[in-house]
Amino acid sequence: MIYLVDASVYIFRAYYSVPDSMTDKDGNPVNALYGYARFLGDLLETAKPRLAAVAFDESLNTSFRNDIYPEYKANRDLPPADLERQLASCRQLTEAMGLASFSSERFEADDIIGTLAVRMRERGVPSTIVTRDKDLAQLLKQGDQFWDFAGRKRYGYDEVRDQFGARPEQIADFLALAGDSVDNIPGVPGVGKKTAEALFDHFDSLDELYANLDRVVDVPVRGSGKLGSKLEIHRKIAMLSRQLTGIATDVPLDADNLEPSAPDFDALNAIYDGMGMGQTLRNQAQRIAELYG
């Protein structure tokens, strides 16, 4: 089993949940860095992974999806300056903890995780994807896990439908129809999650749906009589949205060694000293060192 960590989810969660009164000696907030450090340490102590990788986002407005649809994620503000400064430190901390980390200007963390999941699957290694982002559920195959670590919830392949409204292989199609306001993906106007869920209970994929629009009238959903014509009118936007919702699995990565190593205490202590941290994080790092020493 390899553990593939969606770092940004937990960094942002820490930034908004840990008080910004936690500062370094110069008065700069270190709340996101501290919260992320606790998350990462707790994950390592809980899971004790023998293979792991951490993916970071650095392509907020520069990913290949912006070439396809310039408005992709255009509704999002750039991270505040005090969070931007901490993001780089979070990656430094990840590497000091002995974990492989990856980012790309052209691909998002989801694509990095997708690429690593496919590569490891080809070697017979299943994945546990550590995230709260439903988009990543599309990567699951039998034997894989979706682990919402902070929410203390795990889902296997067969549980994704009940949790997110579609089977893993349908998630990208589901989002293409229903849209995703978080990522500014338009979807088909008037087709919400309930309608998309009903459609994908009836059709296996977006392609099958559009090849059989005459059968949409049989779907037990309100307004099904006019739904087929609505889908036809908005076919182009549905297919555009599908280009945005699918996770790429061909990111060029140098990922030969994904075995965690013991923490680099010189690097870690430099980070902790800069944060003004006491013994809590250092003691946890020492326990982790005993796992990987």
C-alpha positions in Angstrom: 0.0 0.0 0.0 1.2 3.5 -0.9 -0.2 6.6 0.9 -0.7 9.5 -1.4 -1.2 12.8 0.5 -3.1 15.8 -0.9 -1.1 18.4 1.2 -3.0 21.6 0.2 -6.3 20.3 1.8 -4.6 19.9 5.2 -2.6 23.1 5.0 -5.6 25.2 4.2 -7.6 23.4 6.9 -4.9 24.2 9.4 -4.7 27.9 8.3 -8.4 28.4 9.0 -8.7 26.2 12.1 -5.5 27.1 14.1 -5.6 30.6 15.5 -3.3 33.1 13.7 -2.2 34.3 17.1 0.4 31.5 16.9 3.4 33.4 15.5 7.1 33.2 15.3 9.6 35.6 17.0 9.0 38.2 14.3 5.3 38.1 14.7 4.6 36.1 11.5 1.7 33.6 11.7 2.8 29.9 11.8 -0.6 28.5 12.3 -0.8 26.6 9.0 2.7 25.3 9.3 2.0 24.1 12.9 -1.3 22.5 12.0 0.1 20.8 9.0 3.1 19.5 11.0 0.8 18.0 13.5 -1.3 16.4 10.7 1.7 14.9 9.0 3.2 13.6 12.2 -0.1 12.1 13.3 -0.5 10.4 9.9 2.9 8.9 10.0 2.4 7.6 13.5 -1.0 6.2 12.7 -0.4 4.6 9.3 3.3 3.8 9.5 3.5 3.8 5.7 6.3 1.9 3.9 5.6 3.8 0.7 4.3 7.5 0.7 4.3 10.6 -1.4 3.0 14.1 -0.8 1.6 16.3 -3.6 1.5 20.1 -3.5 -0.4 22.6 -5.6 1.6 25.4 -7.2 -0.6 25.7 -10.4 -3.5 27.8 -9.1 -3.9 29.7 -12.4 -1.3 28.0 -14.6 -2.4 24.4 -15.1 -3.2 22.9 -18.4 -6.9 23.2 -17.6 -6.5 27.0 -17.8 -5.5 26.6 -21.4 -8.7 24.7 -22.0 -10.9 27.0 -20.0 -9.3 30.3 -18.8 -12.1 30.8 -16.2 -11.1 27.5 -14.5 -10.6 28.4 -10.8 -10.8 32.1 -11.7 -13.3 32.6 -8.8 -10.6 31.7 -6.3 -8.5 34.4 -4.6 -4.8 33.9 -4.3 -3.6 32.7 -0.9 -3.1 35.5 1.6 0.5 36.6 2.0 0.8 35.0 5.4 -0.4 31.7 4.1 1.8 31.9 0.9 4.9 32.3 3.1 3.9 29.2 5.1 3.2 27.0 2.0 6.9 26.8 1.1 7.8 26.0 4.7 5.2 23.1 4.7 7.0 21.5 1.7 10.4 22.0 3.4 9.0 20.3 6.5 7.6 17.4 4.5 11.0 16.7 3.0 12.7 17.1 6.4 10.3 14.5 7.8 11.7 12.0 5.2 8.9 12.1 2.7 9.0 12.5 -1.1 7.2 15.6 -2.2 6.0 16.7 -5.7 4.6 19.8 -7.4 4.2 21.1 -10.9 3.5 24.4 -12.6 1.4 22.6 -15.3 -0.3 19.9 -13.3 -2.3 20.0 -10.1 -1.7 17.9 -7.0 -4.7 15.7 -8.1 -2.8 14.9 -11.3 0.4 14.0 -9.4 -1.6 11.7 -7.1 -3.3 10.2 -10.1 -0.1 9.5 -11.9 1.5 7.9 -8.9 -1.6 5.8 -8.2 -1.6 4.4 -11.7 2.2 3.8 -11.7 1.9 1.9 -8.4 -1.1 0.0 -9.5 0.9 -1.3 -12.5 3.3 -2.7 -10.0 0.5 -4.4 -8.0 0.5 -1.8 -5.2 -2.9 -0.4 -4.1 -3.2 3.3 -2.9 -4.7 5.0 0.1 -5.4 8.6 -1.0 -5.3 10.9 2.0 -7.6 13.8 1.2 -11.0 15.4 1.7 -11.5 16.2 -2.0 -14.2 14.1 -3.7 -12.6 14.6 -7.1 -9.9 12.2 -6.1 -12.4 9.4 -5.6 -12.4 8.9 -9.3 -9.0 7.2 -9.0 -10.1 4.3 -6.8 -10.1 0.8 -8.0 -10.8 -2.3 -5.9 -8.3 -2.5 -3.1 -7.8 1.3 -2.9 -8.9 3.6 -0.1 -10.1 7.2 0.1 -9.0 8.4 3.6 -10.5 11.6 5.0 -7.9 11.6 7.8 -9.2 14.7 9.6 -12.8 13.5 9.4 -11.7 10.0 10.5 -13.5 8.4 7.5 -12.4 5.8 5.1 -14.1 4.7 1.9 -13.3 1.8 -0.3 -14.3 1.5 -4.0 -17.7 0.0 -3.3 -18.6 2.8 -0.8 -17.9 5.8 -3.1 -21.3 5.7 -4.8 -23.2 6.1 -1.5 -20.8 8.9 -0.3 -20.5 11.0 -3.5 -23.4 10.0 -5.8 -21.5 8.1 -8.4 -19.2 5.1 -8.8 -15.4 6.1 -9.0 -15.2 5.7 -12.8 -18.3 8.0 -13.1 -17.1 10.8 -10.8 -15.5 12.9 -13.5 -18.6 12.5 -15.7 -20.8 13.3 -12.7 -19.0 16.6 -12.0 -19.0 17.5 -15.7 -22.8 17.4 -15.7 -23.5 18.8 -12.2 -20.6 21.4 -12.4 -18.3 22.3 -9.5 -18.6 25.8 -8.1 -15.4 25.4 -6.1 -13.3 25.0 -9.3 -15.6 27.2 -11.4 -16.5 24.3 -13.7 -19.8 25.2 -15.4 -21.6 21.9 -16.0 -24.9 21.7 -17.7 -27.3 24.5 -16.5 -30.2 23.1 -14.6 -28.6 19.7 -13.9 -27.8 19.5 -10.3 -26.3 16.7 -8.2 -29.7 14.8 -7.7 -30.3 14.8 -11.5 -26.8 13.7 -12.3 -27.0 11.0 -9.7 -30.2 9.7 -11.3 -28.7 9.8 -14.8 -25.6 7.8 -13.8 -27.8 5.2 -12.1 -29.3 4.7 -15.5 -26.2 5.2 -17.8 -22.6 4.1 -17.2 -20.8 7.1 -18.6 -21.2 10.5 -20.2 -20.5 9.0 -23.6 -23.2 6.4 -23.1 -25.6 9.1 -21.9 -25.0 11.3 -25.0 -25.3 8.3 -27.3 -28.8 7.5 -25.9 -30.5 10.9 -25.2 -33.7 9.4 -26.4 -33.7 7.2 -23.4 -33.4 10.0 -20.9 -37.2 10.2 -20.7 -37.1 6.9 -18.9 -34.9 8.2 -16.0 -37.1 8.6 -12.9 -36.3 12.2 -12.3 -38.4 15.3 -12.3 -38.5 17.0 -15.7 -37.1 14.0 -17.6 -39.3 14.7 -20.6 -37.4 17.8 -21.4 -34.0 16.8 -20.0 -32.8 15.1 -23.1 -33.2 18.2 -25.2 -31.5 20.3 -22.5 -28.5 18.0 -22.5 -28.3 18.2 -26.3 -28.4 22.0 -26.2 -25.6 22.0 -23.7 -23.5 19.1 -25.1 -20.5 21.3 -25.9 -20.3 22.7 -22.3 -20.7 19.2 -20.9 -17.8 17.9 -23.0 -15.7 20.9 -22.1 -16.4 20.4 -18.4 -15.4 16.7 -18.8 -12.0 17.8 -20.0 -11.6 19.8 -16.7 -12.9 17.2 -14.3 -10.8 14.2 -15.4 -7.5 13.7 -13.5 -4.4 13.4 -15.6 -2.3 10.3 -15.0 0.7 11.1 -17.2 2.6 13.7 -15.2 6.3 13.5 -15.9 7.7 12.6 -12.4 11.0 11.3 -11.1 9.5 9.0 -8.5 11.8 6.0 -8.1 12.2 6.1 -4.3 9.0 6.6 -2.3 10.1 4.9 0.8 10.0 7.2 3.8 13.3 7.8 5.6 14.1 8.9 9.1 13.6 12.6 9.7 16.5 15.1 9.2 16.7 16.6 12.6 19.1 19.4 11.6 16.5 20.6 9.0 13.5 19.9 11.3 15.0 21.7 14.3 15.9 24.7 12.1 12.2 24.9 11.1 10.9 24.4 14.6 13.3 26.9 16.0 12.1 29.4 13.4 8.5 28.7 14.4 9.4 29.1 18.1 8.1 25.6 18.8 8.7 23.7 22.0 9.1 20.0 22.5 5.7 18.6 21.2 6.6 18.4 17.5 10.2 17.4 18.3 9.1 14.5 20.5 6.8 13.3 17.8 9.6 13.5 15.2 11.7 11.4 17.5 9.0 8.7 17.7 8.8 8.7 13.9 12.5 8.4 13.6 12.3 5.2 15.6 9.8 3.8 13.0 12.1 4.6 10.1 15.6 4.6 11.6 
